[in-house]
C-alpha cells in the first residue's frame, strides 16, 4: 500500500504543529510494524535501521489498512516512548 496516509491531512498537521511551536520536536518518518509482544532484538534493530525504519511499533499499521479499506482518510501520529537498544552491552 503506497498511499496509506492522506497528504492533505499531513499538511494540516504540519501547519498546526508550526502554529503551536511544536515543529522542534515533530518528525516525519517511516513506521515499521513488528507483531510483538516482545521488543526488538539488537539484530532486528540493525536490520530495520538498514531498511530505513525510523520508528517501530506493535500497532497502527493494521488499523490504517482497515481504515483505508473502508475508504477513510488517514493521518498517523505516534508518540515515541522508548529508545531502541542498538548494542548488546547496553
PDB file as gemmi writes it, atoms N, CA and C in Angstrom:
CRYST1    1.000    1.000    1.000  90.00  90.00  90.00 P 1                      
ATOM      1  N   UNK A   1       0.851  -1.168   0.000  1.00  0.00           N  
ATOM      2  CA  UNK A   1       0.000   0.000   0.000  1.00  0.00           C  
ATOM      3  C   UNK A   1       0.902   1.238   0.000  1.00  0.00           C  
ATOM      4  N   UNK A   2       0.810   2.017  -1.043  1.00  0.00           N  
ATOM      5  CA  UNK A   2       1.701   3.168  -1.172  1.00  0.00           C  
ATOM      6  C   UNK A   2       1.041   4.498  -0.828  1.00  0.00           C  
ATOM      7  N   UNK A   3      -0.251   4.493  -0.582  1.00  0.00           N  
ATOM      8  CA  UNK A   3      -0.948   5.755  -0.299  1.00  0.00           C  
ATOM      9  C   UNK A   3      -1.743   5.661   0.998  1.00  0.00           C  
ATOM     10  N   UNK A   4      -1.122   5.133   2.029  1.00  0.00           N  
ATOM     11  CA  UNK A   4      -1.839   4.889   3.287  1.00  0.00           C  
ATOM     12  C   UNK A   4      -2.271   6.180   3.970  1.00  0.00           C  
ATOM     13  N   UNK A   5      -1.428   7.179   3.946  1.00  0.00           N  
ATOM     14  CA  UNK A   5      -1.704   8.398   4.699  1.00  0.00           C  
ATOM     15  C   UNK A   5      -2.092   9.537   3.767  1.00  0.00           C  
ATOM     16  N   UNK A   6      -3.059  10.315   4.190  1.00  0.00           N  
ATOM     17  CA  UNK A   6      -3.612  11.406   3.401  1.00  0.00           C  
ATOM     18  C   UNK A   6      -2.668  12.614   3.443  1.00  0.00           C  
ATOM     19  N   UNK A   7      -2.187  13.035   2.290  1.00  0.00           N  
ATOM     20  CA  UNK A   7      -1.220  14.142   2.213  1.00  0.00           C  
ATOM     21  C   UNK A   7      -1.831  15.469   2.671  1.00  0.00           C  
ATOM     22  N   UNK A   8      -3.108  15.670   2.405  1.00  0.00           N  
ATOM     23  CA  UNK A   8      -3.759  16.906   2.851  1.00  0.00           C  
ATOM     24  C   UNK A   8      -3.832  16.958   4.376  1.00  0.00           C  
ATOM     25  N   UNK A   9      -4.193  15.843   5.007  1.00  0.00           N  
ATOM     26  CA  UNK A   9      -4.234  15.796   6.470  1.00  0.00           C  
ATOM     27  C   UNK A   9      -2.840  15.988   7.057  1.00  0.00           C  
ATOM     28  N   UNK A  10      -1.835  15.407   6.406  1.00  0.00           N  
ATOM     29  CA  UNK A  10      -0.453  15.587   6.857  1.00  0.00           C  
ATOM     30  C   UNK A  10      -0.068  17.063   6.800  1.00  0.00           C  
ATOM     31  N   UNK A  11      -0.429  17.726   5.714  1.00  0.00           N  
ATOM     32  CA  UNK A  11      -0.132  19.151   5.590  1.00  0.00           C  
ATOM     33  C   UNK A  11      -0.799  19.974   6.682  1.00  0.00           C  
ATOM     34  N   UNK A  12      -2.055  19.660   6.990  1.00  0.00           N  
ATOM     35  CA  UNK A  12      -2.764  20.365   8.062  1.00  0.00           C  
ATOM     36  C   UNK A  12      -2.092  20.131   9.412  1.00  0.00           C  
ATOM     37  N   UNK A  13      -1.659  18.905   9.655  1.00  0.00           N  
ATOM     38  CA  UNK A  13      -0.982  18.592  10.918  1.00  0.00           C  
ATOM     39  C   UNK A  13       0.337  19.348  11.024  1.00  0.00           C  
ATOM     40  N   UNK A  14       1.082  19.410   9.928  1.00  0.00           N  
ATOM     41  CA  UNK A  14       2.355  20.130   9.936  1.00  0.00           C  
ATOM     42  C   UNK A  14       2.142  21.627  10.159  1.00  0.00           C  
ATOM     43  N   UNK A  15       1.119  22.197   9.521  1.00  0.00           N  
ATOM     44  CA  UNK A  15       0.803  23.612   9.726  1.00  0.00           C  
ATOM     45  C   UNK A  15       0.419  23.877  11.178  1.00  0.00           C  
ATOM     46  N   UNK A  16      -0.395  23.001  11.740  1.00  0.00           N  
ATOM     47  CA  UNK A  16      -0.823  23.163  13.135  1.00  0.00           C  
ATOM     48  C   UNK A  16       0.362  23.077  14.085  1.00  0.00           C  
ATOM     49  N   UNK A  17       1.261  22.116  13.830  1.00  0.00           N  
ATOM     50  CA  UNK A  17       2.448  21.973  14.676  1.00  0.00           C  
ATOM     51  C   UNK A  17       3.291  23.243  14.635  1.00  0.00           C  
ATOM     52  N   UNK A  18       3.430  23.812  13.447  1.00  0.00           N  
ATOM     53  CA  UNK A  18       4.221  25.038  13.320  1.00  0.00           C  
ATOM     54  C   UNK A  18       3.544  26.199  14.044  1.00  0.00           C  
ATOM     55  N   UNK A  19       2.233  26.335  13.881  1.00  0.00           N  
ATOM     56  CA  UNK A  19       1.498  27.417  14.548  1.00  0.00           C  
ATOM     57  C   UNK A  19       1.593  27.320  16.068  1.00  0.00           C  
ATOM     58  N   UNK A  20       1.647  26.094  16.582  1.00  0.00           N  
ATOM     59  CA  UNK A  20       1.708  25.876  18.026  1.00  0.00           C  
ATOM     60  C   UNK A  20       3.138  25.866  18.567  1.00  0.00           C  
ATOM     61  N   UNK A  21       4.123  25.984  17.670  1.00  0.00           N  
ATOM     62  CA  UNK A  21       5.516  25.977  18.094  1.00  0.00           C  
ATOM     63  C   UNK A  21       6.046  24.592  18.408  1.00  0.00           C  
ATOM     64  N   UNK A  22       5.444  23.565  17.818  1.00  0.00           N  
ATOM     65  CA  UNK A  22       5.842  22.181  18.088  1.00  0.00           C  
ATOM     66  C   UNK A  22       6.812  21.625  17.048  1.00  0.00           C  
ATOM     67  N   UNK A  23       7.182  22.399  16.032  1.00  0.00           N  
ATOM     68  CA  UNK A  23       7.990  21.852  14.945  1.00  0.00           C  
ATOM     69  C   UNK A  23       9.357  21.360  15.408  1.00  0.00           C  
ATOM     70  N   UNK A  24       9.839  21.834  16.548  1.00  0.00           N  
ATOM     71  CA  UNK A  24      11.169  21.413  17.010  1.00  0.00           C  
ATOM     72  C   UNK A  24      11.185  19.971  17.505  1.00  0.00           C  
ATOM     73  N   UNK A  25      10.048  19.409  17.849  1.00  0.00           N  
ATOM     74  CA  UNK A  25      10.046  18.016  18.305  1.00  0.00           C  
ATOM     75  C   UNK A  25       9.063  17.132  17.542  1.00  0.00           C  
ATOM     76  N   UNK A  26       8.666  17.554  16.355  1.00  0.00           N  
ATOM     77  CA  UNK A  26       7.866  16.684  15.491  1.00  0.00           C  
ATOM     78  C   UNK A  26       8.732  16.236  14.324  1.00  0.00           C  
ATOM     79  N   UNK A  27       8.503  15.017  13.896  1.00  0.00           N  
ATOM     80  CA  UNK A  27       9.280  14.441  12.798  1.00  0.00           C  
ATOM     81  C   UNK A  27       8.352  13.674  11.872  1.00  0.00           C  
ATOM     82  N   UNK A  28       8.778  13.540  10.633  1.00  0.00           N  
ATOM     83  CA  UNK A  28       8.085  12.690   9.676  1.00  0.00           C  
ATOM     84  C   UNK A  28       9.046  11.563   9.331  1.00  0.00           C  
ATOM     85  N   UNK A  29       8.556  10.324   9.287  1.00  0.00           N  
ATOM     86  CA  UNK A  29       9.456   9.223   9.012  1.00  0.00           C  
ATOM     87  C   UNK A  29       8.738   7.952   8.622  1.00  0.00           C  
ATOM     88  N   UNK A  30       9.490   6.867   8.622  1.00  0.00           N  
ATOM     89  CA  UNK A  30       8.983   5.552   8.235  1.00  0.00           C  
ATOM     90  C   UNK A  30       8.685   4.745   9.491  1.00  0.00           C  
ATOM     91  N   UNK A  31       7.433   4.292   9.609  1.00  0.00           N  
ATOM     92  CA  UNK A  31       6.981   3.496  10.756  1.00  0.00           C  
ATOM     93  C   UNK A  31       6.964   2.036  10.342  1.00  0.00           C  
ATOM     94  N   UNK A  32       7.585   1.185  11.122  1.00  0.00           N  
ATOM     95  CA  UNK A  32       7.657  -0.245  10.836  1.00  0.00           C  
ATOM     96  C   UNK A  32       6.869  -1.022  11.881  1.00  0.00           C  
ATOM     97  N   UNK A  33       6.075  -1.973  11.446  1.00  0.00           N  
ATOM     98  CA  UNK A  33       5.288  -2.814  12.348  1.00  0.00           C  
ATOM     99  C   UNK A  33       6.028  -4.111  12.652  1.00  0.00           C  
ATOM    100  N   UNK A  34       6.136  -4.436  13.926  1.00  0.00           N  
ATOM    101  CA  UNK A  34       6.550  -5.759  14.373  1.00  0.00           C  
ATOM    102  C   UNK A  34       5.422  -6.281  15.257  1.00  0.00           C  
ATOM    103  N   UNK A  35       5.160  -7.585  15.209  1.00  0.00           N  
ATOM    104  CA  UNK A  35       3.959  -8.102  15.877  1.00  0.00           C  
ATOM    105  C   UNK A  35       4.004  -8.119  17.398  1.00  0.00           C  
ATOM    106  N   UNK A  36       5.186  -8.030  18.004  1.00  0.00           N  
ATOM    107  CA  UNK A  36       5.241  -8.100  19.466  1.00  0.00           C  
ATOM    108  C   UNK A  36       4.958  -9.513  19.938  1.00  0.00           C  
ATOM    109  N   UNK A  37       4.717  -9.752  21.192  1.00  0.00           N  
ATOM    110  CA  UNK A  37       4.603  -8.759  22.250  1.00  0.00           C  
ATOM    111  C   UNK A  37       5.952  -8.334  22.831  1.00  0.00           C  
ATOM    112  N   UNK A  38       7.040  -8.881  22.325  1.00  0.00           N  
ATOM    113  CA  UNK A  38       8.371  -8.535  22.843  1.00  0.00           C  
ATOM    114  C   UNK A  38       8.960  -7.379  22.041  1.00  0.00           C  
ATOM    115  N   UNK A  39       9.850  -6.634  22.682  1.00  0.00           N  
ATOM    116  CA  UNK A  39      10.574  -5.592  21.966  1.00  0.00           C  
ATOM    117  C   UNK A  39      11.562  -6.216  20.988  1.00  0.00           C  
ATOM    118  N   UNK A  40      12.110  -5.399  20.123  1.00  0.00           N  
ATOM    119  CA  UNK A  40      13.015  -5.844  19.082  1.00  0.00           C  
ATOM    120  C   UNK A  40      14.352  -6.285  19.675  1.00  0.00           C  
ATOM    121  N   UNK A  41      14.986  -7.252  19.024  1.00  0.00           N  
ATOM    122  CA  UNK A  41      16.342  -7.631  19.412  1.00  0.00           C  
ATOM    123  C   UNK A  41      17.319  -6.627  18.806  1.00  0.00           C  
ATOM    124  N   UNK A  42      18.547  -6.650  19.281  1.00  0.00           N  
ATOM    125  CA  UNK A  42      19.581  -5.763  18.738  1.00  0.00           C  
ATOM    126  C   UNK A  42      19.768  -6.042  17.247  1.00  0.00           C  
ATOM    127  N   UNK A  43      19.809  -7.317  16.863  1.00  0.00           N  
ATOM    128  CA  UNK A  43      19.983  -7.673  15.452  1.00  0.00           C  
ATOM    129  C   UNK A  43      18.814  -7.165  14.608  1.00  0.00           C  
ATOM    130  N   UNK A  44      17.598  -7.319  15.113  1.00  0.00           N  
ATOM    131  CA  UNK A  44      16.430  -6.816  14.385  1.00  0.00           C  
ATOM    132  C   UNK A  44      16.497  -5.301  14.228  1.00  0.00           C  
ATOM    133  N   UNK A  45      16.952  -4.620  15.255  1.00  0.00           N  
ATOM    134  CA  UNK A  45      17.062  -3.157  15.196  1.00  0.00           C  
ATOM    135  C   UNK A  45      18.038  -2.715  14.117  1.00  0.00           C  
ATOM    136  N   UNK A  46      19.155  -3.416  14.005  1.00  0.00           N  
ATOM    137  CA  UNK A  46      20.134  -3.076  12.970  1.00  0.00           C  
ATOM    138  C   UNK A  46      19.551  -3.316  11.578  1.00  0.00           C  
ATOM    139  N   UNK A  47      18.825  -4.410  11.405  1.00  0.00           N  
ATOM    140  CA  UNK A  47      18.192  -4.699  10.121  1.00  0.00           C  
ATOM    141  C   UNK A  47      17.154  -3.634   9.777  1.00  0.00           C  
ATOM    142  N   UNK A  48      16.299  -3.298  10.733  1.00  0.00           N  
ATOM    143  CA  UNK A  48      15.253  -2.304  10.485  1.00  0.00           C  
ATOM    144  C   UNK A  48      15.850  -0.940  10.150  1.00  0.00           C  
ATOM    145  N   UNK A  49      16.935  -0.583  10.825  1.00  0.00           N  
ATOM    146  CA  UNK A  49      17.612   0.681  10.523  1.00  0.00           C  
ATOM    147  C   UNK A  49      18.162   0.653   9.096  1.00  0.00           C  
ATOM    148  N   UNK A  50      18.760  -0.473   8.706  1.00  0.00           N  
ATOM    149  CA  UNK A  50      19.303  -0.602   7.352  1.00  0.00           C  
ATOM    150  C   UNK A  50      18.195  -0.528   6.297  1.00  0.00           C  
ATOM    151  N   UNK A  51      17.002  -0.979   6.652  1.00  0.00           N  
ATOM    152  CA  UNK A  51      15.860  -0.935   5.736  1.00  0.00           C  
ATOM    153  C   UNK A  51      15.185   0.433   5.696  1.00  0.00           C  
ATOM    154  N   UNK A  52      15.598   1.342   6.585  1.00  0.00           N  
ATOM    155  CA  UNK A  52      15.073   2.700   6.553  1.00  0.00           C  
ATOM    156  C   UNK A  52      14.012   3.024   7.578  1.00  0.00           C  
ATOM    157  N   UNK A  53      13.782   2.146   8.537  1.00  0.00           N  
ATOM    158  CA  UNK A  53      12.774   2.414   9.567  1.00  0.00           C  
ATOM    159  C   UNK A  53      13.255   3.511  10.510  1.00  0.00           C  
ATOM    160  N   UNK A  54      12.358   4.440  10.817  1.00  0.00           N  
ATOM    161  CA  UNK A  54      12.648   5.497  11.783  1.00  0.00           C  
ATOM    162  C   UNK A  54      12.020   5.202  13.135  1.00  0.00           C  
ATOM    163  N   UNK A  55      10.907   4.477  13.122  1.00  0.00           N  
ATOM    164  CA  UNK A  55      10.191   4.121  14.348  1.00  0.00           C  
ATOM    165  C   UNK A  55       9.601   2.731  14.172  1.00  0.00           C  
ATOM    166  N   UNK A  56       9.491   2.016  15.281  1.00  0.00           N  
ATOM    167  CA  UNK A  56       8.955   0.656  15.263  1.00  0.00           C  
ATOM    168  C   UNK A  56       7.862   0.570  16.310  1.00  0.00           C  
ATOM    169  N   UNK A  57       6.791  -0.108  15.965  1.00  0.00           N  
ATOM    170  CA  UNK A  57       5.703  -0.272  16.914  1.00  0.00           C  
ATOM    171  C   UNK A  57       4.949  -1.563  16.683  1.00  0.00           C  
ATOM    172  N   UNK A  58       4.003  -1.817  17.584  1.00  0.00           N  
ATOM    173  CA  UNK A  58       3.221  -3.047  17.537  1.00  0.00           C  
ATOM    174  C   UNK A  58       1.760  -2.788  17.183  1.00  0.00           C  
ATOM    175  N   UNK A  59       1.467  -1.590  16.743  1.00  0.00           N  
ATOM    176  CA  UNK A  59       0.084  -1.262  16.384  1.00  0.00           C  
ATOM    177  C   UNK A  59       0.096  -0.288  15.220  1.00  0.00           C  
ATOM    178  N   UNK A  60      -0.987   0.346  14.964  1.00  0.00           N  
ATOM    179  CA  UNK A  60      -1.170   1.392  13.958  1.00  0.00           C  
ATOM    180  C   UNK A  60      -1.332   0.839  12.544  1.00  0.00           C  
ATOM    181  N   UNK A  61      -0.427   0.006  12.079  1.00  0.00           N  
ATOM    182  CA  UNK A  61      -0.484  -0.478  10.699  1.00  0.00           C  
ATOM    183  C   UNK A  61      -1.764  -1.264  10.412  1.00  0.00           C  
ATOM    184  N   UNK A  62      -2.151  -2.243  11.238  1.00  0.00           N  
ATOM    185  CA  UNK A  62      -3.412  -2.950  10.940  1.00  0.00           C  
ATOM    186  C   UNK A  62      -4.618  -2.008  10.901  1.00  0.00           C  
ATOM    187  N   UNK A  63      -4.644  -1.044  11.806  1.00  0.00           N  
ATOM    188  CA  UNK A  63      -5.752  -0.095  11.840  1.00  0.00           C  
ATOM    189  C   UNK A  63      -5.776   0.782  10.591  1.00  0.00           C  
ATOM    190  N   UNK A  64      -4.604   1.193  10.122  1.00  0.00           N  
ATOM    191  CA  UNK A  64      -4.515   2.006   8.910  1.00  0.00           C  
ATOM    192  C   UNK A  64      -5.007   1.207   7.705  1.00  0.00           C  
ATOM    193  N   UNK A  65      -4.616  -0.041   7.611  1.00  0.00           N  
ATOM    194  CA  UNK A  65      -5.048  -0.883   6.490  1.00  0.00           C  
ATOM    195  C   UNK A  65      -6.565  -1.017   6.469  1.00  0.00           C  
ATOM    196  N   UNK A  66      -7.164  -1.275   7.621  1.00  0.00           N  
ATOM    197  CA  UNK A  66      -8.624  -1.408   7.695  1.00  0.00           C  
ATOM    198  C   UNK A  66      -9.302  -0.087   7.342  1.00  0.00           C  
ATOM    199  N   UNK A  67      -8.788   1.013   7.878  1.00  0.00           N  
ATOM    200  CA  UNK A  67      -9.386   2.321   7.599  1.00  0.00           C  
ATOM    201  C   UNK A  67      -9.346   2.641   6.109  1.00  0.00           C  
ATOM    202  N   UNK A  68      -8.209   2.405   5.474  1.00  0.00           N  
ATOM    203  CA  UNK A  68      -8.092   2.665   4.030  1.00  0.00           C  
ATOM    204  C   UNK A  68      -9.015   1.749   3.240  1.00  0.00           C  
ATOM    205  N   UNK A  69      -9.115   0.494   3.655  1.00  0.00           N  
ATOM    206  CA  UNK A  69     -10.023  -0.455   3.001  1.00  0.00           C  
ATOM    207  C   UNK A  69     -11.465   0.053   3.062  1.00  0.00           C  
ATOM    208  N   UNK A  70     -11.807   0.740   4.147  1.00  0.00           N  
ATOM    209  CA  UNK A  70     -13.159   1.294   4.330  1.00  0.00           C  
ATOM    210  C   UNK A  70     -13.330   2.644   3.646  1.00  0.00           C  
ATOM    211  N   UNK A  71     -12.289   3.131   2.989  1.00  0.00           N  
ATOM    212  CA  UNK A  71     -12.379   4.395   2.274  1.00  0.00           C  
ATOM    213  C   UNK A  71     -12.160   5.626   3.127  1.00  0.00           C  
ATOM    214  N   UNK A  72     -11.621   5.452   4.324  1.00  0.00           N  
ATOM    215  CA  UNK A  72     -11.384   6.582   5.219  1.00  0.00           C  
ATOM    216  C   UNK A  72     -10.059   7.271   4.898  1.00  0.00           C  
ATOM    217  N   UNK A  73     -10.011   8.559   5.153  1.00  0.00           N  
ATOM    218  CA  UNK A  73      -8.758   9.309   5.074  1.00  0.00           C  
ATOM    219  C   UNK A  73      -8.012   9.087   6.385  1.00  0.00           C  
ATOM    220  N   UNK A  74      -6.696   8.926   6.304  1.00  0.00           N  
ATOM    221  CA  UNK A  74      -5.924   8.544   7.487  1.00  0.00           C  
ATOM    222  C   UNK A  74      -4.739   9.479   7.694  1.00  0.00           C  
ATOM    223  N   UNK A  75      -4.541   9.837   8.957  1.00  0.00           N  
ATOM    224  CA  UNK A  75      -3.340  10.545   9.390  1.00  0.00           C  
ATOM    225  C   UNK A  75      -2.769   9.750  10.555  1.00  0.00           C  
ATOM    226  N   UNK A  76      -1.501   9.427  10.513  1.00  0.00           N  
ATOM    227  CA  UNK A  76      -0.873   8.677  11.602  1.00  0.00           C  
ATOM    228  C   UNK A  76      -0.004   9.575  12.456  1.00  0.00           C  
ATOM    229  N   UNK A  77      -0.242   9.542  13.750  1.00  0.00           N  
ATOM    230  CA  UNK A  77       0.591  10.259  14.714  1.00  0.00           C  
ATOM    231  C   UNK A  77       1.079   9.256  15.743  1.00  0.00           C  
ATOM    232  N   UNK A  78       2.334   9.317  16.090  1.00  0.00           N  
ATOM    233  CA  UNK A  78       2.896   8.397  17.078  1.00  0.00           C  
ATOM    234  C   UNK A  78       3.643   9.172  18.150  1.00  0.00           C  
ATOM    235  N   UNK A  79       3.535   8.706  19.360  1.00  0.00           N  
ATOM    236  CA  UNK A  79       4.320   9.235  20.467  1.00  0.00           C  
ATOM    237  C   UNK A  79       5.385   8.191  20.775  1.00  0.00           C  
ATOM    238  N   UNK A  80       6.635   8.536  20.576  1.00  0.00           N  
ATOM    239  CA  UNK A  80       7.738   7.602  20.803  1.00  0.00           C  
ATOM    240  C   UNK A  80       8.045   7.596  22.295  1.00  0.00           C  
ATOM    241  N   UNK A  81       7.933   6.414  22.915  1.00  0.00           N  
ATOM    242  CA  UNK A  81       8.071   6.328  24.374  1.00  0.00           C  
ATOM    243  C   UNK A  81       9.333   5.620  24.839  1.00  0.00           C  
ATOM    244  N   UNK A  82      10.043   4.956  23.948  1.00  0.00           N  
ATOM    245  CA  UNK A  82      11.305   4.346  24.364  1.00  0.00           C  
ATOM    246  C   UNK A  82      12.280   4.345  23.194  1.00  0.00           C  
ATOM    247  N   UNK A  83      13.564   4.428  23.538  1.00  0.00           N  
ATOM    248  CA  UNK A  83      14.612   4.384  22.522  1.00  0.00           C  
ATOM    249  C   UNK A  83      15.086   2.953  22.362  1.00  0.00           C  
ATOM    250  N   UNK A  84      15.459   2.631  21.154  1.00  0.00           N  
ATOM    251  CA  UNK A  84      15.904   1.283  20.835  1.00  0.00           C  
ATOM    252  C   UNK A  84      17.306   1.029  21.401  1.00  0.00           C  
ATOM    253  N   UNK A  85      17.553  -0.205  21.759  1.00  0.00           N  
ATOM    254  CA  UNK A  85      18.878  -0.631  22.217  1.00  0.00           C  
ATOM    255  C   UNK A  85      19.635  -1.145  20.995  1.00  0.00           C  
ATOM    256  N   UNK A  86      20.725  -0.474  20.642  1.00  0.00           N  
ATOM    257  CA  UNK A  86      21.483  -0.825  19.442  1.00  0.00           C  
ATOM    258  C   UNK A  86      22.787  -1.557  19.754  1.00  0.00           C  
ATOM    259  N   UNK A  87      23.016  -1.890  21.017  1.00  0.00           N  
ATOM    260  CA  UNK A  87      24.257  -2.554  21.404  1.00  0.00           C  
ATOM    261  C   UNK A  87      23.953  -3.654  22.411  1.00  0.00           C  
ATOM    262  N   UNK A  88      24.638  -4.755  22.283  1.00  0.00           N  
ATOM    263  CA  UNK A  88      24.452  -5.859  23.229  1.00  0.00           C  
ATOM    264  C   UNK A  88      24.958  -5.504  24.623  1.00  0.00           C  
ATOM    265  N   UNK A  89      25.820  -4.499  24.727  1.00  0.00           N  
ATOM    266  CA  UNK A  89      26.369  -4.120  26.030  1.00  0.00           C  
ATOM    267  C   UNK A  89      25.509  -3.090  26.764  1.00  0.00           C  
ATOM    268  N   UNK A  90      24.433  -2.654  26.149  1.00  0.00           N  
ATOM    269  CA  UNK A  90      23.558  -1.651  26.783  1.00  0.00           C  
ATOM    270  C   UNK A  90      22.600  -2.288  27.767  1.00  0.00           C  
TER     271      UNK A  90                                                      
END                                                                             
